[in-house]
Each structure stands twice: as structure tokens, then as C-alpha cells.
Amino acid sequence: MALTLACAGNALADDAGARIEELHETTLNLIQLLVDQKVLTQEAADAMLKKARAQAAEKTAQAKAAEAEAGKGVVRVTYVPETVKREIREQVRQEVVAQAKLERWGDVNAVPEWLDRLKWEGDIRLRYQGDLFADGNAPEAFFQVVGQNVSNTLEDRQRERVRLRLGLNANVSGGVDAGIRITTGNTSDPVSTNQTLGNTGNKYSLVLDRAFLKLRPIDDLTLWGGRIPNPFFSTDLVWDRDVNFEGAAVNYAPGAQEPQRVFKPFITAGVFPLQEIEGKTGVAVRDKWLYAAQTGLEWAPSTRARFKIGAGYYQYRNVAGVRNPTPTTTGLYDLSAPQFRQKGNSLFVVDSDANNDGTQDDPVYGLAPDYRIANLTLVADFAEFFPIHIIGTFDWARNVGFDQGNILARTGQSIEPETDGYQVKLTVGHPKFNYIDDHEWQAFIGYRYLERDAVLDAFTDSDFHLGGTNAKGFMIGGSYALYKNTWLSARWMSSDEISGLPLSIDVFQLDLNAKF
């Protein structure tokens, strides 16, 4: 087809040239005929031909000038190889696809990018709890006379309780995270987030349980600030599971993100304000602090065995009570009494009459000893029957800050040292519920011995012996996954006093848990 059109074009061009040549010859012949017939002179004919040639030359020059002017706008493109063209197309395609994914073009279900940096987590627990008291217990009034927070020692109690926790973790940028968590509970109890049912239909309160920033300036180094989760490797012998820390902490764990590493050392330290006290006239008490440090090592000689040990030191500052000078109505050291305590620690009266009008008021009790806790925690995890694990735990604590002479000078009392505590526990089953399948299970048995001043009673486990120190006894229990993210657990704890007034308490807890 193209060849036919080309041939046709050439034929047309030849035909037009022939016609022009024929016209030119005809014109010349006509002019010559007019000269021969004496119509034109030879001079007039020559002048006519000269003028025609001049006009033709002028038109030819104009056409060439116009063609040259038009040629100035022509762009000549360098030849681009086909391989380069393909590379350019692929690069442009990848950039467009990446931009489309980032901005979610055409995705009707798309959400803003910043929502992907938020992670929600929560759980709810329904609990039945039975508190059973021995008939031989001393009446609660006897404990209250010596300042112990004991409201019931003889009447069994049954309670239905609920706990809700809802947390949000946000990735602010590459090395900065923020976290908050709200729970049931109240602001005056740091060791429990339970809400007891039976409020005549009144609504429950929610509290801000956590609010912190977490920074990772370099690998293996973590900085915390605010109200943070417990940063220490520990059991509930020293710290209740619901305790959070207010202040700042740092953790350095080289190799912690390397699963194949055999030895993983770590060190954690923190400074935590316990009670800020406004300095003013009539107040001689200083702020109360906790300074803490722990170092340890995780050793994994094989995929079937893991050992972890941690040695910690927890130093409390300004928590011991100071007796008010005579007369006691001055109240200079009333605030040396702890803001919160459970029961068990040695106490003395800081102020027996806190009213300035001379009327008798409830005595103000302070802690008799100082508290500087040395703590050793060891966990051995064996997985020879994977996924079933056998886990042994040992935890020991001693209050090395107990000084009998200082206590006598400060309180006027001679108090015998009871400063040791330990706990052993054996767990068999799935070490941690993965919440992805049912039929996971776990069972445990353990024994605890915690003397009166081994740890601060405010922050130890709130369930065993219904909280506090000066208790010994065993615990047994287990958990079973009913459905995905849903499991049932039960615990029985039986405890007696170590010294002092008789107090035996058995606690049974049956929990239905759901995680979302």
C-alpha cells in the first residue's frame, strides 16, 4: 500500500512538472509569434521576459526565507536506546505505586497514615473472691490498737469484682513512643485495679494508670519517663503486679534483640518520687524518694533451656517516721507517716494528738525502720517437652537498712529484726498464653515467707494474706484457655502470721479473662 502511494505521488509530481514546462514553452512561442506579426517589437518582448524572470526570482527568494524561518522551531531529539526507555518507565512506575500506597489512592476503606502508628490493647476480668478467716484469729480491734490496717479478721467475705484495662501505645517517630492506660480502681490504692460489684447501681470510676514517653536513642538503650510500667525483673514478692512507677528509668541490654545470642546482660536504674511535700511553716518533712538499680544476665545455652538472674537494690529515702516534739500539737512531722500502707510493717506513733484544740484524734503512725532492700531473683525455664515448659522461680529479699539502734533512738521502741523474705514457685504448662488458640494451660504451686520488715508493705502483693507482710504460706492454681483470647484461672492462697497477733487467712479467686 505504501509503495503504491509513493509511486502515485511520484507520478503526480512528474505530471505537474511537465505541465509547467509546457506552459513555459507555450508562453515563449506566443511572445515570439506576436513579434513576428509585428504586434510587439523585439525590445518590448525582451523587457517583458526580463520582468517575468525578476518576479519569479523574487518569489523564489521569499519562499526560501520562509522555509528557513520555519526551520528554526524544529527540535532534533537524540536517539534514546530501548533499554534506557524501559528503565525510565520502571522507575516512574515504582515511584507512582509507592506514592499511591502511601496516600492510598482509590482505596475507599483507607484510613489516615498516622492511625497505623497507634496500637490499642486491653483486657477485662471478672472475678469471684472468697476471703476465709480462721476462728482463732485475734479480733480486728487488737490490730487497730497498734496501727495495723486490718478491718476484718473473723467474718468470711464473698465478693464479685471486675477489672478493665485499656491502653494505647503510639509510635511518635522512629525512636520515640508514647503510652497511656486507663483502668478501673481508685487513686488512693497503687496495688489494685479491682472494682467490687454491689454499688447500688452507681457507676464505676476510671483512673489514668500509665502516661509515659519511651525513647530509644541507640540500639539496646531504652529511656522511660512519666508513669511507667515496672522496669525491673521481679516477682510479686517485692512488687505487686499492678504497681506502676512514677519518675524516670533507663535500661541497657546489649544483644537483647538478637534471638540467637547466648548471653544477654542487662542493667536498669531509676529515680522515682514517692511523695512531694510542700515546704512551708509548720512542716519539717522532706520529699520521699525511691532510688533503684538492678543488674543481671540472661543465659540461653540451648533452645530448650533458659536462665535469668537479677540482683537489685531499692533504697527508700525519708520514708521512716519522725516523732513530733512535745507538745505534739505542733504537727511538724505528721507528713512523715506513709500516704498508703497495707499491713505488717513495724510502726510507732508520730503524733497522738494532731488537733490544735487539745481534743484527742486518731494517732498518726509512721514506719519505724528505714528500708533499703537487697533483692535476688532467679528463673530457670526448661522446654524439653515443648510447647510445655517447666519453670522454676526463686526470689529473695532482705531489708539491709534495718538498724535496731537507730529505731530505738527515733521511736523509743526496741524492735527485733524480722527482715528476710523469700518465695519459691514451680510452674508447668504453656509459659505464656499466646491468645491464638484454645486448650493452652498452665498450673503452679509455690510457697512464700515474708517477714514483717523485709519489704515495704505498701507495694507487695495485695492478694496473698490480703496484702502486706508478716505472712507465710502456700499458693496453688492454674489457667486454661477456653477460646481464642479467653481463659479461665483459679488460685488458692493459704497464709498465717509469722509473729505477733494470730491471723490466718485463706483466699480463693476464680477469674474469667478476655484479652482484646
Disulfide bonds with the S-S distance in Angstrom:
none
